[in-house]
């Protein structure tokens, strides 16, 4: 057993006065369920340290959502997201006697947004100068590929993420005419995907950075049903498409929306490039080499953030002192509560239902996802809980029994901490945040309750 720190008189006193009889109905350690509640005490005054940890980048390819736009929060500053994608010709060439009308990039919302959608933002579409390639089978939020310096198109957009309306961006007629001639001649460069990707490397959809607007999501897959009676060949909501609109020759009065389409290639080589500007925010100056900011320096609050990933770190520096409770004592359970700061979210419906919880070493490197006691496969999560009594209380609750038990059983000092944040899947396809109360932040302070049994 690892060396026990000598308890000071103050610690002995607080262990004595903070213990109270409490129900063990919800606490199970391994296969042991303690039914006799008489000897159960709760310790709720262990020291807690809190901070925010910023990570450099996360895997971003195959995100399942295109994120475009810019938003802001006072804690971490601005976030901006651009999307990179490739296209392929996705049609049978039936009509070659036609007249080109226009070329348009069509995007469909997927209802996701984070930020203020009432703000108009400028979006630009660029053609890539190089083919995208995976780096060690991944693309990251910090990945980048060369684009033409002049955009193909620029629009001003006030997002309507729940409108189910298409965003249609007109592309240059010069490019449209060139593609039309290639279709008419059934050129191999059009009909062969590999050749087309060499001819047309792909697109980048970029936003104007540092705007207090919204980052919105666009679909990466088709949704809805095809109307067999329609001549548009369109599903209700589609993944990104470049549509080459035309009319038949010699029937210029045919007003149906006829088009050939170039569809988004869903091969995993697409990603969201997410960057930030933390100037004049609470995280101003945070870096890769100094990626931790104590809650003492951030208004006694901590941050959870996706996109540019930030975790809340909880450290329990004197956890070993629990070993001094007594020889005949047994850990029954432990819970950690974290409180979102009221006023930093407009509605509890916008708070994530669950967050991931990891253990991390002294260098803030994530080790693994923590598990429930007695299990190596059942993971512990931070669950959003809303209690409505006299006043609504909102908090995240985590069963940290397995973590505490594991720490107490270690023979050597491990110096591990808890990291709470968005899981990798959500982190790469969302751009939101939660601001929590940190240590010594009054009614929003983290609460760690440890339950012990004495006989």
N, C-alpha and C positions, 0 to 999 in steps of 0.2 A: 504494500500500500504506500502511496506516495507520502512524502513528508507533510505532516499536519502543521499548519501555521498556528502559532500560539494565540489563543483568544485573549484579547484585551478585556479589561473589566467592563468597558462600555459594551462590547459585543455580547458578553455574558448577560448583561442587564437587558439589552434589547431582545435577546432570544427569550428571556424570561417573560417580559411584559408583552411581547407581540404574539405569543402563542394563545390560540383560542380553540375551543371545541368546534369542529366543523363536520358537515356531512361528507362521507366518502362515497356516496352513491354513484358518482360518475367517474371514479378513479380506479383503474385497474393496472397493476404492474405485472407483466407476464401473465401467468395463470393464477396469480394470487389475488383474491378478492376479499377484502377485510370487511366482515359484516359487523364486527363489534366496534361501534363508533366511539366508545368511551375514552379510548386512549389516543384519539387523533388530535393533533395540534396543527395549526396553520402558522407558517412563518411568512410575514409579508413585508419585512423591512430590510431585506438583503440589498446591498448597494448595487445600483445599475448605472452603467455608463452607456451613452448613446452617441452616434455620429452618422454622417452620411458618407457613403463610399461611391465614387464614380469610376466606372469601368470604361476603357478606351473604346472598344467596339464590340459588336456582337454579330453572329452569323445572320445574314440577311437574305440570302437567295431562297427561292421557293417560299416566300413569305405568305402566300395566299391572299395578299391584298397589296394593291398599289397605293402608296401614301404620297400625297402631294400637297404642299402648302406650308405655312409658317404659323406658329403660335408662340405664346409667351406666358411665363409665370414668374412672380417676383423672386422665387427661391433659386431657380437655376437659369433664368433668362430666356433667350429665344431658342427655339428648335425649328429647323427647316428640313423638309423632306423632298427629295427628287426621286423619280422612278426611271429605271433603265430596263428596256425590253427589246426583243427582236420580233420580226414579223415574217410571215410566209404567205405565198399565194394560196388561197384556200377555196378554189372554185374550179368548176369545169368550164372550159372555153367553148361556149355554144354559139354566141353571136360575135362575128368579126366585122360585120358591116354595121358599125355604129359611130356615133359622133360623141366625143368626149364632152362632158359638161363641167364636172368639178371633182376635186380630190379632197376627201375629208377624213380626219382622224376622229373616231367616235369612241367616247368613254362612257361607262355607266357606273353610277354610284353604287356602293354596297351598303349604304346607310351609316357607316362609321364616320365619326368626326370627333375631334378634340380641339376645343377652342371656340372662338367667336365667329360664327358663320355669317354674321351681319356685315362683316368687313369684306370689301372687294379686294381681291388679290390678282396679281399679274402672273400668268403662267406662260411659259415659252416652250416650244417643241424644237428640239435640235436633232440633226442627223448625226449618228456616230461616225467617227473617222476610222475606227478600228473595231475588229470583232471582239466580243466579250468572251473571256475565258475564266474558268474557275481557278482559284488558287488553293491547292491542296483540297480539292473537291468542294470548296466553299467560296462564297462572296460575302463581304462584310459591309456593315453600315458605313465604313470608311473607304470602301473600294471606289475606284474612279476609272473612267475611260474617256479618251479624247473625243470631243465633239467639234463639229464645224463652228467657227466663231460666230456666224450669223444664224439666227434661228430660222427654221422653216416657217414658223408662225408664232404670233403672240396674241393672247386674249386677256381681257379683264373679266374675272369671274367672281360672282357672289355665290358661294356654294349653296346648294339645296340638296343636302345628302339624303333626305327622305322623300324627295319628289318623284323618284323613279323616272326622271327625265334624262335624256341623253345629253352629254356635253359634246357638241360638234365643233371641231376646229378646222377651218379651211386651210389646206396646204397649197403650195405654189402650183399654178397651172402648168408651169414648165415641167415640173416633175410628173404631173398628171398626164400630160401629152406624151412624155417619153414612155411611161408605163403603158399607156393606151396602145402605142405603136408596137410595143413588145407583145402585148396580148393579141393584137390583130395578126401578128406574124407567128404566134404560138412559139415564141422564142424560148429556148431551153433555159435561159437565165430566169425566166418567170416560172416555168413549170417545175424546175428542179430545185428543191429547197436549199441544198448546199450551195448551188450556184447563186441563188437569189441572196443568201446571207452574205456572200462575198461581194455582191453588187450593192446590196443595201444592208449595212452592218447592224442597223437598229436605230432606236429612238431613245432620247432622254427627255423626259417631261420635267421641267424645272420651274420652281417658284421664285418669286422675289424674296430674298432673305430678310430677316429682322422686321417682320410685320406682325402686329398683334391681332392676327386673324385665326384661322382654323386650319388644321391638317385634316384632310378628308380622304376617305378610302374609295378606291375604284375596283371594280370586279376583275378577277383573274380567271373566271370561268363563266360559261353561259348559264342563264337561269330562265325559267319560264317554258312556254311551249310554242312551237312553231304553228302559225296559222296557215293551214294547208290551202286556204282559199285566197291568201294574200299573194301579191306579186312582188312583195318587197324581200322575200326570203330571209326575213329577220325574226329572231327570237325576241321575246319581250325585253329581256336585258342580256346584253352580250359582254363577253370579254373584249378588250381593245381591238378595234378593227380600223383599217384604212379602207375606205370605200371609194371606188372609182365610179362615179355616177356617169351615166350616158343615156342617150336616146337613140332609137333605131333610125337608120337611114334607109328609105326616104320618108320616115314618119315622124317629123319634128313635133307633131301635135300630140304624140303619145306622152301623157303626163305621169305615167307610173314611175315610181322610184326604182329604176333599173340600175344595178351596180354590180361590179365585180369586187370581191373583198380580199383583203390581205389581213389575216388574223394573227393575233398574238401567239407566239410559240411557247407552249407550256412545257418546256424541257428542263426547267430548273435553272436556266441561265438568265435569270432576271432578279432584280433586287431593288431595295429602297436604300438610297444614300441619305443618311440622316446626320446632320451637323448641328452645332450649337454655338451660341455666343453668350457666355456667362458674365460679360462685362457689367459691372454695377449691380450684380445680383449677389445673393448670399454665398454662392459658390465661386465668386470671382477669384481667379488665380489658382483654382484647383487644377491639378495636372496629372499626367500618367505616373510620374515619380512621387508625387505627393497627392494621392488620390483620396485622402480622408479629411473630413472637416467635422470637428467636434460640435455637438449641439450647443455647447457653450458659446460658439462663435456664429451660430445661425439662429439667433433669437430663441434658443432652447427648443428648437424644432428639428425634425429630421425629414428626409424626403425619400419617397419611392417614385421611380420614374421609368417609363419604357421608352423605346426608341433610342435615346441616349441613356443607357442604363445606369440608374442610381439605386443603390440598396440602402436600407436602414440597418445599421449595425447595432446590436445589443450585446454588451459585454457584462459578465457577472464576475468581478475580480476576486471576490472572497467566497466563491462557491465551496471551497474545501472546508470552510468552517462548519458546514452542515455535518461533517463527520464527527463533530464533537458533541452532538446531541445526546448520544448514549449508545452503549453496546447492544442493547435490546431494541433499538429503534429500526424502523424500516420506512423507506420512502414509499408513500402511497401514490402521490401524483404531484404535478406542477403545471400551472397555467400561466401564460403571459398574455397580458392585454395591452394593446396599443390603440391610442385614441386619435382619430383624425381631427384636425383643428376645425371647429365650426366656423363657417364663413369662408373657408378656402375651397369649398365645393358647393355647387348650386343646388344639388339634390343628391340624396343618398343613392338614388338609382344610377348615378354616374360613377359611384365608387365600385371598384371590382369586387365581386363576390368572394373570391379567394386570392390569396397570395402564396408564393412559394417560400419555404424556409430551409436554409442551408446552414451547415456548419462551415466555419472558415478558420484558417490558421492565422498566426500573428502577422503575416504579410497580406492579409485580407484576400488570400486565394481561396476560392470556394473548394471545399473538399467533397461533400456529398449532401444530398437532401436528407434532412433528419427524419427519423421514423418514429412510429408509436412504440411504446414499451413492449418488449417481448416479440418484436417483429423486425424483419429486415426488408420487408416489401411493402408494408402499409405505411404510407408517408403522412407526416403531420403537416397540415396547412394552416395558414392564418385565415380564419373564417369571419366574414363580416357579420356582425350581430347588431340588431337594433332593438333596444329595450324601451318600451313606452310606458313610463310610470307618470309621475308628476311632470317630469321633463324628459324629453327624448334623449337617450344615451346611445351613442354610436361607437363601436369599438371593433377591433379585430382580436380574436381570441385564438391562442395556439396552445396545444397540448405539448409541453416541452418536457414531459416526464422522461421520455427515452433519452433525451439529450443530457438532462441532469444526472440520471442514473448512470449513463455511460461515463460522464466526467468523474463522478465519484468513485468509479471502479478502476480508473486508470492508476497505474503504479507510478507513472512519471507525470510531471507537470506538462499539460498540453496547451494551456493558454488559448483555448478555442473560444470563438464567439458565434453568435447567431446572426445570420444575414437574411433579411426579409425583403422580397422584391418580386417583380414580374417574372414568370417563367419564360423560357427561351421562345416558345411559340408565340405568346402574346407580345413579348418585347420587340419582335421584329415586324409586327403588323399593327402596332398601336403607337400612339405618341401622347401619352397622358401622364398624370402624376397624382400622388396623394401626399399631403403634408401631415405629418404626425407630431404629436407632442413628444419632446425628448425628456431626458432626465431632468428632474427639478423644474418642470414646467407647470406646476400647480395641478389643477384638476385634469389636465391632459397627460400627466406623467405616466410612463409605462408602469404597469402593476405586475409584479411577479409574486405569485402565491405558491408556496411549497407546503405540501401536506405530509406529515410524518405520523407514524403510529408507534406508541409506547405501550409496553405491557408491564 
